[in-house]
């Protein structure tokens, strides 16, 4: 599967290895070590994911609706509406913040960073 998705051997998997990681996970990485680079990620590392702030925006906008969604279909419709109403500029700003956020993590030696 890895070779199918990344025929030029450019795949990188970023993940947290913790005590309860299943042995099959390690076997998979060993089996595909020529095609898949594993990038370890400390379990308590700062979160650099830019999608997380968007989830927060989505949640607050959905919760501010009145009346609140009364069915799964209604919730789905509202989620779509709210998601597509987030200005592209917000997403671009988050994307452009990545170098600054990484630099902050480096300055904190990989530890917690201010939000």
C-alpha positions, 0 to 999 in steps of 0.5 A: 500500500505504501509503495502504491501511494508513494511510488518514489519513496517519499512517504513520511509518517509522523506519530507518537510512540508510546508504551501501548503502541501495538507491536504490529505498528513496529512490524509495519514500519520495519517492513516498509522501511525502504519506502516509509520514513518514520518521524517520531513525535514526542507524546507531550510535544506542542501541537503545531497542527493548524487545523486545530484552531479551525475546529475551535472556530467551527465549534464556537460558531455552531454552538452560537446558533439558535436553535441548536441543531436538533438532528444529525442532518441539521448538524451536518448542514450547519457544519457545512455552512459554517466550514465554508463560511470561514474566510480563506484569509483565516486559513492563509494566516494559519498556514503562514504562521507555521514557520513562526510556530516552529521557531517558538517550539525550537526556542522552548526546546520542544517544550510547552509554548504560549498560546 
